């Protein structure tokens, strides 16, 4: 045996699931004497239970058979085997036993005649109403019990048992409960209504009902065909487990700040990128979705806000391996877990400073195979689009600007009338631009098949998914195909094998011109530049040809996540499990951009009929650019995990070695001046001037040693220490490794007698605290070395051009990790039998060693730039809160409400700030949040009363240096009171744009019979957006105007939204100021789902175990003060592809 185990340990060590290890530890605990003091005489049933505990086998009996019998405690010899002791205590009473096939024992004997009513059965819901004939073993037959009746073996016949499983405390139906025939692999699970159906071989069978968070229950079938079971919530043990770094832990034992969510909560929501489903659902998670473009609509995720001037995105983990999760099929997700404080993220060392998002995918479960079909089809429309002026309104605003400047009106009354009636669209177009070019009700659909099942030794899960999302215009779309296969095999009693495969093929298509450029061209699509299309079908504006006839950009991605792991229990060390994992994740992406000439017609209105002539906008011939990008990641993990209980003490220890290798290869080629429009590289121009090639490769290496030690006493006093010794290729060899430890404590007050006995409404109450140091990679790789770039041609040698190399920046061999010192204090509570669940945290982080540019000026003759140094310091602090409640109003009606709130505010403590800003308290960056917006404070508009008769400003009014001001221009505050407006008057005018300081979510749920309604309201506050350029100013750079621009200052409209109208924005009115600062706070009905589950009595008639139909929406409603743009807009000019409002109808069928 040892010879077989040792090679496995050497090759494959890894992290074991603590829950499994705990079971293993209990199963392999050395035989020890029960520690209770036995009285001289004991009830037989108590003695049988003690034998069961001591020998760790099942001993089943009816209370009525053994009730009333008393045995001496001295009759048991604990060093004898079980069967000897059973005979000793049973034989005097004429009782016997029968050994079951699964290794357990069933106590047999005659029915006691001294009772007229049976005693309650130990099998809940299973008291028999008829006597059971039993047979004694030959060894127990005595003259005193000669009258004992013999047992007859019942004939074997299949019996169909069905029923419903509910929450014993609340009465809620429980879907997904496992029902297994004890001693076999036969089993099933409950459907969405908590109902089940199972065929068993005999009436004497025992069914085992088990579900996470509830105490398992065994039920003897007897002669019944319908068995309804109410599972008792395991409130005392709170046995829910959560995924943590390199393993799982029982929720009550966790001393770190961790939030978790089940994947089923987002499976029915019509989102294409999983990152868009997290906002408002979990405390501490701040998300911002800046785009709704198919294939490019992922959210930025921040755990507890921004803490660094460098990278702030969290580490993403899928099934224990660093990977992105955004493009996984939502139907395949089991759980999301967010690790937030030092105790939670320390095992990830250098990668954990910004938090960690753990995603686990579904795995097979014991039971009969189940096939599930999930489908929805939806229709998309933008949440908001800029309201552009067109036709008559545009012409009137142009006339107003000319009239104010004293210039001739560009549009006559006749022209204005043509704009009104649309009689001459070629010369006086009046189309609504957005309505014309945006495809309303663009289709989005998802189709998915899931197969799951397994026996005791082998479990499997497979999923096949397809998703299609159309864009706002025909040239944009995204298709994705997902495949997932997870296999678990218990190859021996001590060895487990697991295989995971998760792949996708994604095909996205866009116009050849970038998205931001398209929205810029929409701004130029106004009447002065022609109609969208002329009457002969030719393109009249830049944007129409760019969207419909500019070629394409196709991005095809093939990615595979694959991993293999083996777990090995160490039989000679109870509680010790070794695991080894190897994961290989290749990704191939081909980006092909085919750009064709954009046709743009022009019109000659001096001739009748008009002469419309085709032309070209931009390049005259087609071009092709192809880039192939290949990346691969190879991850090794090897570890030992030890979990064991010693009386009331529970000990755990984890050691992990992890190494990760990332390699990337990029190849590119381009051709210009195609004479034939065939989109292949070899069909382009053969001139060397028209062709380019590019290529590069890079690699990254990282390794680390992880440890975690846990201890708890009586599940009451909790201690944990964890950390990682990490190394990265980023830094010089002497600075390459760093040590990042963390410590945490927890105290479950609810386990103390003074609460148990006096405050029984408290089910669980825990306070916890943690402190630790984690790291983050700073800057870019190899900054410790002198790096060079190629320039040229630098000179001519022998008649040939020669390239040269030049140094970029001076090296800094001392560059090292960013270090984050994190502190967290939290409280968790479950009250009134689970009616209220509460969790609150205060967190503080101080980030040091951030890379900043030194405040040293060197002469240009120095020739190269100065290196960055690890000198920046920043802090981030805040609070987070989550609270939830579920209440059953009646047997058919249940309501629940969950909410969460996060507040996070950072501040720069040390940066190399210029004296010009540091010495001005109003402009100082130090001490303010990163990204704070500065500008002039607006006092509104200059009014007519501010000027004398000559048109000059009256004395005492500060002079503004950007040309002569007039009534209706923006007036700025003279903060330093020196009589003039300059940079000394700049001040704080807005919060950062990147992330909101506050984010919150409110999620009500109502269930009535088969109906359910789930809502999620998600909001954000303390964030701003600065309106500028074409997002605010009429006629900026020859562009059009917005409907908002109609509200401009006049002597009769002095409280307008905009300054006086001009033919082009003035310098004075476009200074960065609080006047143009917008409040980007919002409240959004992020998702809504109304579902109906068909009664099983109906669905099972057509062989469907569960059937559910639903209506769902995403971004249904938004309340905000933002105008023209979605409040999560990220592009500085608002030129984003907007988020989409999606309404869908879906179906879930389980066979």
ZAGUDREN-56829 format. One record per residue (C-alpha): x, y, z negated. Coordinates in steps of 0.25 Angstrom, whole numbers, plus 5000, padded with zeros to 4 digits. Example, Ala and Ser with C-alpha at 12.3 -4.5 7.8 and 13.67 -1.06 7.14 Angstrom:
BEGIN
504949824969/505549964971/
***
This chain:
BEGIN
500050005000/501150104996/501850075009/500650115017/500450245009/501850305008/501950325024/500650395023/501050485012/502350525019/501650555032/500350615028/500150685015/499050795014/497950865007/496850775001/495450824998/495450844983/494050794982/494450664988/495650654979/494850674967/493950554970/495250474973/495850514960/494550474952/494550344960/495950314957/496050364942/496750254934/495850174925/495750234912/494950214899/493650294899/493950414889/492650414882/492550344869/491650224870/490650204858/490550064853/489250024860/488850084874/487650084883/487949984894/487650084905/488650174899/489650064899/489450034914/489650184917/490950184910/491350054917/491050124930/491850244927/493050164922/493150074933/492650174944/491650084951/490150104952/489250024942/487850034946/486649994937/485250024933/485050094919/483850004916/484749874918/485849924908/485050014899/485049974884/486249884884/487449924875/488849864876/490049884867/491149974872/492149864867/491549764878/492349844889/493749814892/494249924900/495449844905/494549734911/493949744925/492549804927/491849674930/492349614917/491849734909/490449724917/490249584913/490649614899/489549724897/488449664906/488449524903/487849534889/486649604895/486349504906/486849604917/487749594928/488449664939/488549654954/489749714962/489349794974/490049794987/490649934985/491349894972/490349944962/489449864952/487949854950/487449804937/486349694938/485449634928/484049604924/483049714923/482849744908/481549694903/481449784891/481049914899/479749944906/480350064914/481650064921/482750164916/483150274925/484150224936/485550284937/485250294952/484450424953/483250424961/483350274962/482550214950/481950074954/480550044952/480649894953/481549804945/482849754951/483149604950/484649584946/485549464945/486549444935/487949394938/488149254934/489149294923/488049374916/486949264915/486749224901/485649144894/485249274887/484949334901/484449214909/483249284913/483949384921/483349394935/484249374947/484549474957/484149444972/484949514983/483949594991/483849575005/484649665014/483749765021/484049905027/483350015019/483150155024/483250265013/482950405015/482750535006/483150675003/484350724995/484250854987/484950944978/484450894964/484451024958/483851114969/483151014978/483851054990/484050955001/485450915003/485950895017/487250815019/487150725007/487850595008/487050465006/487950335006/487550195003/488450164991/489550064994/489350085009/489650185020/488150195024/487650335022/487050465027/486850605024/485650695021/485150785032/484850935032/483650905023/484350815013/483650695019/484350565022/484050425027/484950295025/484850155028/485350065017/485449905016/484749875003/483949934992/485049914981/485850024989/486450144982/486450274989/487550384985/487150524988/488250624988/488450774992/489450884989/489050964976/488150854971/488250734962/488250604970/487050514967/486850364969/485450314971/484950164972/484050144983/483150034978/481850014985/481750164989/481850215004/481750365000/482750414990/482750564987/484050614979/484250744972/485750764971/486250834958/487150954961/488550934955/488551064949/489451024937/490450974946/490251064957/490950964966/490951044979/492251044985/492951164993/494051155003/495351224998/496751225003/497151085007/496051015000/494651024993/494351064979/493051054970/492351184970/492451194955/493851164954/494351274964/495051384957/495251464970/494351564978/493751474989/492451494997/491751385005/490651375015/490051255022/490151245037/488751215039/488451365035/488951415048/488651295058/487351355063/487751495064/488051535079/489551575077/490651535087/491751565077/491751515063/492451635057/491151715060/490351625051/491151655038/490851805035/489851825024/489851675020/491051665011/491551765000/492951815003/492851795018/492851925026/492651915041/492552005053/492051965066/492552065076/492052005089/490851915094/491551875107/491451725110/492751655106/493351785100/492251805089/493051755077/493051835064/494151885056/494251825042/494751885030/494751815016/494551925006/494952035015/496252085020/497452075012/498652095021/499152195032/499552065040/498651945043/497351925035/496651815042/496451685033/497051555035/496151455042/496151315039/495351205046/495251065039/496551095031/497351145043/497651295047/496751315059/495651415064/494251375062/493551485070/493251395082/492751265075/491351215077/490551265065/489851135065/491151065061/491451145049/491251085035/491751205026/492351345026/493251375014/493851505011/495151515002/495351644996/496251664984/497651614981/497251484975/496551444987/497451494998/498851464991/498951324998/499051395011/500151485007/500651575018/499351565025/498351585014/498551735010/497351775018/496451665013/496051535020/494851485027/494651325026/493751255036/493451115035/492751035046/491750925044/492050785042/491250655042/490450605031/490050465027/488750425033/488050385045/488450465058/487750595060/487650675073/487350825072/487050915083/487151065081/486751165091/486351315093/486151415104/486151565101/486151695108/487151805106/487051955106/487952065101/487752115087/487952255092/488552325105/488952465106/487752545111/488252625123/487652735130/487252715144/486452785155/485652915151/486152915136/487652915141/487353025151/486753115141/487853095131/488853135143/488053255146/488053295131/489553285130/489753375143/488753475138/489453485125/490753515132/490153605142/490353515154/489453485165/488453375162/488853245169/487453195171/486353265177/484853255174/484653175186/485753075182/485153065168/483853025174/484552915182/485152865169/483752865163/483052795174/484152705179/483852735193/485352745197/486152645189/487352645198/487652795196/486852815183/486952685175/486052665163/486252515159/486452475145/487852425145/487752325134/486452275138/486952245152/488352185149/488052105136/487351965138/486251955128/485951825121/487251765125/487251615121/487951545110/487851395108/488451285099/488251135101/488851035091/488850885088/489350825075/489550675072/489850635057/489850515049/490650405043/490850285034/491650275021/492950265029/492750345041/492050475043/491950565055/491450695060/491450745074/490950875081/490750925095/490351065097/490151165109/489951315108/489651415118/489551565117/489251665128/489751805127/489151945129/489451935144/489551815153/491051815154/491251785139/490951655133/491551545123/491451395123/491951305112/491951155111/492251095097/492650955093/492850905079/493150765074/493550725060/493750585055/494050535041/494450385039/494650325025/495650225031/495950155018/495550185004/496650275002/496850335016/496050435023/496250475038/495650605044/495650665058/495150795062/495050845076/494350985079/494551045093/493951145102/493951195116/493551345118/493251415131/493051565130/492851665142/492951815142/493051925152/494551945156/494452085150/494552095135/493352115126/493752245120/494052295134/492652255138/491952335127/492852455131/492352445145/490952435140/491252575134/491552625148/490252565154/489552695154/488752765165/489952855170/490652725173/489552665181/488452555179/488852415174/488452365187/488152445200/486952405208/487752325218/488252235206/489652295205/490252325192/490052475187/490852475174/492152415169/491452325159/490552245169/491652195178/492552165166/491552085159/490952005172/492052005182/493452025176/493851875176/493851805163/494651765151/494551615147/495151565134/495151415132/495551355119/495751205115/496051185101/496151055092/496251035077/496750895074/497250845061/497450705055/497550675040/497750555031/497450555016/498050445007/497750414993/498950374984/498350254977/499550244967/499350394963/497850414960/497350554965/498450574975/498150584990/499050615001/498650675014/499250715027/498750795038/499250835052/498550935061/498750975075/498051095081/498351125096/497651245103/497751275117/497151405123/497151455137/496751605140/496551635154/496151775159/495751795173/495551945176/494951985189/494752125195/493552205188/492652265199/492152405195/491352475206/491252625207/490052715213/490052835222/488752905219/489053015229/488552925240/487152875242/486952765240/488052745230/489352685234/489752575224/491252525226/491852405219/493152425213/494152365203/494352395188/495752355183/496652255190/496352225205/496752085205/496451965196/497451915186/497551795177/498251775163/498251635156/498851605143/498951475137/499151465122/499451335114/499551325099/499651205090/499751185075/500251065068/499951055053/500450955043/499950935029/500450835019/499950835005/499650764992/498450784983/498250734969/496950744962/496650674949/495850684936/496350654922/495250664913/494650804914/495950854921/495950854936/497250874943/497550904958/498850924966/499050954980/500350964988/500350995003/501351005014/500951085026/501651115039/501151195051/501651215065/501051305075/501551315089/501051405100/501251415115/500851525124/500951525140/500351635149/500351675163/499651775171/499551815186/499051945192/498551995206/497651875210/497251885225/496351765223/495451755211/495851625206/496151615192/497351535192/498851575189/499451525202/498451605210/498951745205/499951835211/501351775214/502051905211/502951895199/502352025195/500951965194/501351845185/501751835171/502051725161/502151715146/502351615136/502751605121/502751505110/502851505095/502751425083/502451435068/502851345056/502351345042/502451245031/501951245016/501851165003/500551174996/500251134982/498951144973/498851094959/497451094952/496951054938/495651064931/495251014918/493750964917/493451044930/493551164921/494851224920/495551234934/496951264938/497551264952/498951304957/499251304972/500251364982/501051344994/502551354998/502451405012/503451425024/503251495037/504051515049/503751665049/504851705039/506351685038/506851555031/507151615018/505751675017/504951565024/504351505012/503451555002/502751504989/501251544987/500651494974/499251514968/498551474954/497151474950/496351444938/494851404936/493951394924/492551324926/491851384914/490551304917/491251184912/491451244899/490551194888/490151344884/489551364898/489051224900/488251224887/487751364887/487751414901/487151294909/486651384920/488151394924/488551274933/489951314937/490751434932/492151454936/493151564935/494451554943/495651634946/496851624956/498151694959/499251664969/500051704981/499851664995/500651705008/500351765022/501251765034/501751905036/502051975050/502451885061/503451765062/504951785063/504951935058/506151885050/506951875063/507351975074/506351955085/506451995100/505652025112/505952015126/505952145135/506252165149/506752175159/507752245151/508852265161/509352205175/510452115175/510952065188/509752115195/508852045186/507952095175/508352045162/507552035149/507952085135/507652055121/507452155110/507252145095/505852185090/505952205075/507052185065/506952055057/506552045042/507051915036/506251945023/504851945029/504051845021/502651815017/501451905013/501051864999/499751874994/499451874979/498051834976/497151834964/495751784963/494751774951/493451704954/492151644947/491251544952/489951504946/488751414949/487551444941/486151384938/486351244945/486951304957/485951414959/487051524959/488451514964/489351624962/490851654965/491651784964/493051814966/494051934964/495251934972/496552014973/497751994983/499052074984/499752044997/501152074998/502352065008/501452115019/502352155031/502352305034/503252395042/504252465034/504152615032/505552635038/505852715051/507052685059/507452755072/507052705085/508552675088/508352555078/507752485090/506852385083/505652385073/505852365058/505352235052/504152225043/504352205028/503552125018/503152255010/501652275011/500652245000/499152245000/498052204990/496652144992/495552124982/494152104981/492952014976/492051914982/490751854977/489851744982/488551704976/487451604980/486151544975/485251434980/483751424974/482651324978/481351394977/480551274980/480851134985/480751185000/481351324998/482751354994/483451494995/484951524993/485751654994/487251664995/488151784995/489551834995/490351964994/491851994997/492552124994/494052134998/494852264998/496352275001/497352384999/498752415005/499652424993/500952435000/501252475015/502352555021/501452675023/501852805030/502052925021/500953005029/499852905025/500452865011/500553005006/499153035010/498152975000/497052975010/497852905021/498652815012/498652665017/499152615004/498052574994/497052565005/496452445012/497152395025/496452455037/495852575030/495452675040/495952815039/495452945046/494853075044/493653095036/492553155044/491653265038/490653255050/490553355061/490953495063/489653575063/489353705070/489453775056/490953735055/491353835067/491353985068/490754055080/492054045088/491953895086/493053885076/493053805063/492753885051/493853915041/494053805031/493753685040/494953605043/495553605057/495453475065/496653465075/495953385086/495553505095/494453605092/493253545085/491853585088/490453565081/490153415081/491653365080/492053285068/492653355056/493653295047/493953315032/495153395028/495553305017/496853375013/496153515014/497353575023/496353635033/496753535044/496353395048/497553305050/498153165046/498253215032/496653205032/496553065035/495952975025/495252845023/493952835031/493652685032/493852545028/494552445036/493952385049/494652245048/493852185037/492652235028/492952255013/491652185009/490952065016/489751995010/488751885014/487351855010/486751715014/485251685010/484651545013/483251495013/482851355015/481351315016/481051165019/481751145032/482051295035/483251365031/483751515033/485151555031/485651695032/486951765031/487151915029/488551955030/489052095027/490352185026/490652315020/491752415018/492252415032/492252515044/492352525058/492952655065/492252695077/493152755088/493352765103/492152715111/491552655099/491252795094/491652905104/490752945116/491552945129/492852895123/493852875134/492852885145/491952775139/490452785136/489652815123/488852745113/487352775108/487952825095/488652935103/487253005106/487253045091/488253165093/488453295086/487653415091/487253545083/485953475082/486453345078/487553375068/487453245060/487753155072/488453025073/489553075083/490253205085/489953305097/489853235110/491053255119/491453205133/492553125126/492853105111/493653225105/494953205097/494353265085/493153175085/493953045087/494953065075/494852945066/493852985055/492752935046/491752985056/491952865065/492052765053/490952665054/490452575043/490652435047/489852375035/488752275039/487752175035/487552065045/486551945045/487651865049/486951735051/485551675050/485051535052/483551485051/483551335051/482551225051/482851075047/481850975053/481250885043/482050755043/480650675044/480550745058/482050745063/482250595059/481150555067/482050585079/483250525073/483850665068/484350675054/484250825053/483750935063/483951075061/483651195069/484051345067/484051485071/485351555068/485951695070/487251765068/487451915066/485951925066/485852065061/486952175057/486752295048/487852395049/488152545051/489052505063/488652555076/488852495090/489852385084/489752265075/490252295061/491352195062/491952255075/493452255075/493852315087/494252465085/493352515096/492252415094/492552345107/492252215101/491352095106/490252115096/489752005087/488551925092/487251905086/486851765088/485451695087/485451545089/484551425087/485151295083/484951145080/485651045071/485250895073/485850785065/485650635069/
***
